[in-house]
Amino acid sequence: METNLTSRVAQLREPNPELLRTPPYNTEAEQALLGAILISNTAYYRVCEFLQPEHFGNA
C-alpha cells in the first residue's frame, strides 16, 4: 500500500508531456489581425496596448 501511494505521488510530481503541449493558435486569425493593422492605423491603436508577441503562435 505504501509503495503504491509513493509511486502515485511521484507520478503527480513529474511533469506530464501531454500537459506541456503548446496551446492551439489560429494562423488565419493572426493574418487577419495583421492585415487589418496594415490597412487601418486605427486598428493598431485598438490593440497596441495589450497585444504581445506571446499572443501569436510562433512566438
C-alpha positions in Angstrom: 0.0 0.0 0.0 2.8 2.4 1.0 4.7 1.7 -2.3 1.6 2.3 -4.3 1.0 5.7 -2.6 4.6 6.7 -3.0 4.6 5.8 -6.7 1.3 7.7 -7.2 2.8 10.9 -5.5 5.9 10.6 -7.7 3.7 10.4 -10.8 1.9 13.6 -9.7 5.2 15.5 -9.3 6.6 14.5 -12.6 5.6 16.8 -15.5 3.2 15.2 -17.9 4.3 15.8 -21.5 0.7 15.8 -22.6 0.0 18.8 -20.4 3.1 20.7 -21.6 1.8 20.9 -25.2 1.7 24.2 -26.9 -1.7 25.9 -26.9 -3.6 25.9 -30.2 -3.4 29.0 -32.4 -5.3 30.3 -35.4 -3.0 31.3 -38.3 -5.9 32.8 -40.3 -6.9 35.0 -37.3 -3.4 36.2 -36.8 -3.1 37.0 -40.5 -6.4 38.9 -40.4 -5.3 40.9 -37.4 -2.0 41.9 -39.0 -3.8 42.7 -42.3 -6.2 44.9 -40.5 -3.4 46.7 -38.8 -1.6 47.3 -42.1 -4.8 48.6 -43.8 -6.0 50.8 -40.9 -4.0 52.7 -38.4 -7.0 52.8 -36.1 -6.9 49.0 -35.8 -3.3 49.3 -34.5 -4.3 51.8 -31.8 -7.1 49.5 -30.7 -4.8 46.6 -29.9 -1.3 48.2 -29.3 -1.7 48.4 -25.5 -2.4 44.8 -24.9 -1.2 42.8 -27.9 2.1 41.0 -27.2 4.3 38.6 -29.2 3.1 35.8 -26.9 -0.3 36.1 -28.4 1.0 34.7 -31.7 1.6 31.0 -32.3 5.2 31.3 -33.4 6.3 33.5 -30.6 
